[in-house]
Amino acid sequence: MKTRRKGDLPQKICATCGRPFAWRKKWEKVWDEVRYCSKKCSGQRKPPAT
C-alpha cells in the first residue's frame, strides 16, 4: 500500500470557523457526516435561524 501525503487527503470547510480541515483515519466511516474541525467548533455552532 502506498502512503499518502497530507496534501493528497480530502478536505472540507468547518461549518463554524470556516477553516479547511483534512480527512482523519478516525473519520473514515463517517466522513460524509463530519461538519466541524474539532469538538470546540462543534460546541460553538450557531443555532439555526428561525
C-alpha positions in Angstrom: 0.0 0.0 0.0 1.3 3.4 -1.0 1.4 6.0 1.7 -0.5 9.3 1.1 0.8 12.7 1.7 -1.2 15.0 3.9 -1.8 17.3 0.9 -3.4 14.5 -1.0 -6.1 13.8 1.6 -9.7 15.1 1.1 -10.6 18.4 2.8 -13.7 20.1 4.0 -14.5 23.6 5.3 -15.6 23.8 9.0 -19.2 24.9 9.4 -18.4 27.1 12.4 -14.9 28.7 11.9 -14.7 28.4 8.1 -11.2 26.9 8.1 -10.3 23.9 6.0 -9.6 20.6 7.7 -8.2 17.3 6.4 -9.6 13.8 6.5 -8.6 11.7 9.6 -8.4 8.0 10.0 -11.0 8.1 12.8 -13.5 9.7 10.4 -13.1 7.0 7.8 -16.6 5.5 8.1 -18.4 8.8 8.8 -16.6 11.3 6.5 -19.8 12.3 4.8 -21.3 13.3 8.2 -18.3 15.3 9.5 -19.1 19.1 9.6 -16.7 20.5 12.2 -13.0 20.6 12.5 -13.0 20.0 16.3 -15.1 19.4 19.4 -14.6 23.1 20.2 -16.2 24.2 17.0 -19.0 21.6 17.3 -19.9 23.1 20.7 -19.8 26.6 19.5 -22.1 26.0 16.5 -24.6 28.7 15.7 -28.3 27.9 16.3 -30.4 27.7 13.1 -32.2 30.9 12.2 -35.9 30.8 12.6 
